[in-house]
Amino acid sequence: MAETLSAIALVTSSAKGNSLVFWWPPSPTLSPRFCRARPSDFSWPSFLDNPWRASHPLSDAAAASSDAYDLSENHWPRPLNPSEHEPHPHPTSRNTSPSRPHSFSSRKSTEYDSILGYSSEYLANLLCPHPSTCHQKFELIVDDLVFLGHPVCADDDGTWRFKSENNTSGSRGRNSRSSQSPLQYPSTSSSSRDRTSQSTSAWLQTFHLVLILDLPEPSLSGSGNVLRYFDVIYQQIIFVITAVLFQEQVLCNFVERECDVLGTLKESCMSKGWESFCKYAAKAIEQSSIAPAMKAVYEATRSSAIAYVTLHDIPLELQFPPHLNQLLYNQDDVDASLSESPDDEGLNSWGPEMSDGWKLPSLTPWRSLLLLCEQQRLEMYLQQSATRLLPQDHPIAESLIKFMKIVNITLSLADIASLLDWDLETQVYPTVRWFVRHRWAKVVDVVHPGLKTIFTLPPKFTQPLPQFVAEFDNRFHHPSVPRLPDILAAISKSENHFFASVVKSRELIPMYHEIVNWMLEHDLLVTLHLRIRLVATLELKIRVRQRRREVLFKRATRSKTVYRPDPQQLSEDLDPEATTSFPWLSLSPRTARRDAKQLSSMEYRRDVSRLVWPDKVDHFHDDDEGGSSVDGGESGWESSEEGLVSTVIEDPARATPLQRRWLSAMSDGKDLYIAKRFALLNQYFDGKMTDDEILHRAEISRKQLREVLHHYHEYVQTFLHPS
C-alpha cells in the first residue's frame, strides 16, 4: 500500500508567525534506504576513473594516494539509524546538512520542536508558502523526504471566501493539470447551524495539511512513474480533505477554532514540562476533530484500509488505490496476470478517479458482481448510513439495498438491470462503482447456475496456502466437502467444468456455490472462457474456387456470342431519330470506325482474361487479384501459396470478398435457420470475444450457440482463455 507515508502534519500561519500545530504519528520514522559504501582508502576518486585504474599499476595508485584530493569536507553522511534523523556533523567537518537550519544543531531538541530530524519551526516556515502560491498543488522534495499538500489562505482583508477560477493563479512547475483547478466545493446546507458564504478570521491566515512521504528509490522506477504516484496521493487524500476544511473555514471558521483548541492544549502540555508529546496527542484526539481524522487517515492508509473520518459532521471515506505502489514500476516489471487488460470501453466506464492503481477488470454488461461481505452486514450498514443522510438522499440508500438483495454471481449486470428495470449506464454502473470503491464487492465473470463453469488456478496466491486452508476449514464443515488442497488439485488436473471435476452431485450445488464465492473472493479461481475462430479448410477453398470458375466460364461464353440483328430491326435502327439511343452508331464514318476498333480491342482483352484457365487447381491464380473489371473489381483472392493450406479468418466482421465467399460456402447443405444464425454470429468469431460477450451482443442463448458450433464443427476452432 502506501508504505512511503511517514507522517501527516497541520501547519498554520498568523501575524505572529508560522506554527506546526499537530502531526501524527508522535514519533515518525523513515524506512531504511540502501546506500553505496564509500571506499576506505584516501584515493577513492581514482576508483571512479576506470581508464586511469587500467593504465596505472597498484604501486602508482598507492603513491598517488598521498596527493589525492580529500572530499570529506563536502561530504554529509546519512544517520546510521534511519529513525535518528538529527543531523550529525562529519568528524572533520564544521558544516551540517545544507537543508537543515544551523540553529537547530546548537540547541537542545525536544519532542515538541523536532520531527524527522527537522525543527518544527523550520518546517513551519518551509511549509507555509507565500499567499500568491496558495490554492494550488504544493510539492517539495528535501533530501529523502517529499512534502505534498494544498495550502489555502484568506484574502488580504482577512476574510475567507470561496475562490473562483478566474482569480486563482494556475499551478507552476511540473504539477498535473488537476492541480490547476481551485477549491470549488459548494457549501452543504444543514438545519443544525447557520451558514454563510464567507467568514472573517481572528488570526488564521493560512493553513496547510501536508503528507510527508519517504522519497521512493529512483532506481526502482522512472521519474514519470514517481510523479504519477504523487498525483494519485494528492487527488485521493490531500485535495479532498483540504477542500472540506476550506469549505468549513469559509462558512464558520471551523479550522481556526480547531487550531485554537490544539494550540492551547499544546502550550499547556509544554508548560508542565513532564507532559510528553504522546500525552498531548492523546488529549488532542479527545478534544479535537481534525486530530483524530489525521490519525485515522494515517493508520488506514498504512494498513491498506478505508479511512472513515468526520470533519464538522461531514463524513468522509478516504483511501489510496489498492495497487498504488505498482504505479512506481514500469509495466514490464510487474508480474503479468492471466487476465487481459481491459478495453477502452470497459476502462472508461470506471471513470478517471478509479483508473490509476486500481487494476480493475473491464466494466461490461456481461460481467457480474460478487459481494465481499454478508448481506445482513451490508444491509445493516446501509440502513445506519441512511439515518445520517439528508431526506433527499434516502431514495439512494433504498436503491442500494434493493440492488444488493438481487446481486448474484449467476446474473450478469445486464440481467440485473433488466430485473430492476434500471438503465445500465446511468443506474447500474454507478451503483457498481460505489460498491467496488467502498470494497463491498468486486467485478467477476458470470458463473453458471449449475456450476458448469471451467476454472483454473491463478499463477500465484495472494497469501500462503496454509492460511487459506485454516480459514476454509473454519468456514466449511460438511463431510461431503473435501479439503481445500484437494479441491485445488482437482481443478488443476481436470480440463472439465467445476461440476464434473469437483461437485459431482446436484444436491451439493447450493453448498458449492458458497465455496465458489469464497474462492473468488480470495482470488483462488480464474474463469476460463470459450473463444472461437473460423478456419477456411483446403476442401472449402477448392469448392469455392471451382464454383467461381464455373461462373466466370459462363460469363465468358455469353460474351463471345455473335450478335446478328434482324433486318427489320436494323432498318429501325438506321432511323436518324433513333440514333441518339445507340452510342456505337455515329453519324460520322470516321468516328464509327474509331469506336468500333476500340470496342473490339476492349472485348478481346476482357474475353482472353476470362478464358485463360490453369491445368491444375493447385496452381490456380485468378487474375481478379489486384482488382480487375470482373465482378465489380473485387479483390482478395489468395495467392497460389496460400491456396495450398487451411487459413484462419482473423476478423470475420471485416472479411475480404474472398473470405465472404468462404463464409457463405460454409453454410452449404445446412438448414436455413442454422445458416441465418451462423451469418449473424460469424462476425464475433475472431478469437478475442468471449462466449459471454457473444451471447450478450448477439442476444442468443448458450444452447443456440452450441447448436451453431455443432453444425459448423469442421470450420470452427475453439480454445479456452481467461477474460
Salt bridges, closest charged atoms under 4 A:
ASP113 OD2 - ARG107 NH1 2.73
GLU139 OE1 - LYS137 NZ 3.49
GLU139 OE2 - ARG174 NH1 3.12
ASP143 OD2 - ARG100 NH1 2.29
ASP144 OD2 - ARG33 NE 3.73
ASP144 OD2 - ARG78 NH1 2.09
ASP155 OD2 - ARG161 NH1 2.54
ASP155 OD1 - LYS163 NZ 2.17
ASP157 OD2 - ARG161 NH2 3.10
ASP214 OD1 - ARG33 NH1 3.08
GLU217 OE2 - ARG33 NH2 3.67
ASP231 OD1 - LYS137 NZ 2.25
GLU248 OE1 - ARG193 NH2 3.58
GLU248 OE2 - ARG195 NH1 3.22
GLU248 OE1 - HIS312 ND1 2.73
GLU275 OE2 - LYS272 NZ 3.96
GLU275 OE2 - LYS283 NZ 3.55
ASP313 OD2 - ARG193 NH1 3.48
GLU317 OE1 - HIS438 NE2 2.46
ASP335 OD2 - LYS460 NZ 2.76
ASP356 OD1 - ARG228 NH2 2.86
GLU379 OE2 - LYS405 NZ 3.76
ASP445 OD1 - ARG367 NH1 2.81
ASP445 OD1 - HIS529 NE2 3.38
GLU471 OE2 - HIS522 NE2 3.07
ASP473 OD2 - ARG483 NH2 3.26
ASP523 OD1 - LYS442 NZ 2.47
GLU539 OE2 - ARG543 NH1 2.57
ASP595 OD1 - ARG594 NE 3.81
GLU603 OE2 - ARG606 NH2 2.50
ASP622 OD2 - ARG548 NE 3.46
ASP624 OD2 - ARG548 NH2 2.13
GLU625 OE1 - HIS621 NE2 3.43
ASP631 OD2 - ARG548 NH1 2.75
ASP631 OD1 - ARG555 NH1 2.86
ASP631 OD2 - ARG661 NH2 2.82
GLU634 OE1 - ARG661 NH2 2.84
GLU638 OE2 - ARG545 NH2 2.55
ASP651 OD2 - ARG654 NH1 3.04
ASP668 OD2 - ARG543 NE 3.38
ASP668 OD2 - ARG547 NH2 2.67
ASP691 OD1 - HIS529 ND1 3.05
ASP691 OD2 - ARG702 NH1 3.06
ASP692 OD2 - HIS529 ND1 3.40
ASP692 OD1 - ARG702 NH2 2.85
GLU693 OE2 - ARG697 NE 2.84
GLU707 OE1 - ARG677 NH1 3.25
GLU714 OE2 - LYS670 NZ 3.67
GLU714 OE1 - HIS713 NE2 3.56
